[in-house]
Amino acid sequence: MGSSLSSQVTVKVPAKVNLELRVGPLRDDGFHAISTVFHAVDLCDEVTVRSDRDWSCQTTGPFSDKVPNGDDNLAMTAVRLLARRAGIEEPLAVEIAKSIPVAGGMAGGSADAAGALLAADALLQTGFNKRELHSLASELGSDVPFALYGGTAIGSGRGEQLAPVLTKGSFEWVFALHHEGLSTPAVYAECDRLRGDDPVDEPVPGEGLMTALRAGDVDALARRLHNDLQDAACSLLPRLWDTLDAGIDAGALGAIVSGSGPTVAFLCADRSEALDLMVTLTAGKVADVVVSASGPVHGAHVIHDVRRR
Ligand code: ATP
């Protein structure tokens, strides 16, 4: 163990969209049990971890002004946790090149935590196995383990218990991003408020989604997209209803609020339809930023590794 000042590892890590998000009753620990299908898309952050004289965390890119630097950053929490568990005290510097929207319901902070965990693990050569890294990721947050694996996976519990899902081919998406963020706890609280005293069932995966994914059937997938948090996100930010309608009117096969929002995801028939939709939504000023991406893609993976001793 131990590395010189010039050692550094860079990891690329994807955002996610929830193809389905079913929210159960509020648990005693303050979390909701969920049943979800995560899907990693090629809208990625790059996280670099290097040995340094002091601990630090910096972010660059279009969304960097909304991300805390230093100890409040989830990526910093991740590297400190990993180093502590490995019994390593040498300080690490984290740099995040951020392309995933912040507080957008695409798990950007969780992605950075997963990326930082993997980069620090490679840099420090901890010898942790996959199960141990998964366990550290779960401690950091419900969405962090999925960012390590990527692909498409059923998430249960708080979302940290994962089972991979077979898919065929790839799917083309357009994402409408909004500068206003939505806080995930606030959206869950609004979901509880809207449900009132209605009984809430334990969440189970909906029928048909797995078959659509296995067959690579984009039309069937579009019909199966479902998000129990969508009404709550739209209740807090009503312009999301217009965004959802605008995408369908412009030819998207399906539209869904991503996770706790406010990002809206549109499923398109193919790449060329996605590019057309992106142009139409951008021209119509339907959202603050419109981007396209495809999925599923791999989870966190090392793209640059310079270790000198
Ligand atoms: P999720 O989809 O998991 O609910 P999200 O995409 O809505 O998450 P994030 O982008 O993960 O939300 O950020 C939520 C908050 O976490 C931000 O407002 C920010 O203050 C804080 N945060 C801490 N570290 C990071 C990070 N590395 N990237 C983004 N946000 C971070």
Residues whose N, C-alpha, C, O or C-beta is under 5 A from the ligand:
A	BS01	ATP	K66 V67 D72 N73 L74 A75 P101 V102 A103 G104 G105 M106 A107 G108 G109 S110 D112 D143 L182 T184 G259 S260 G261
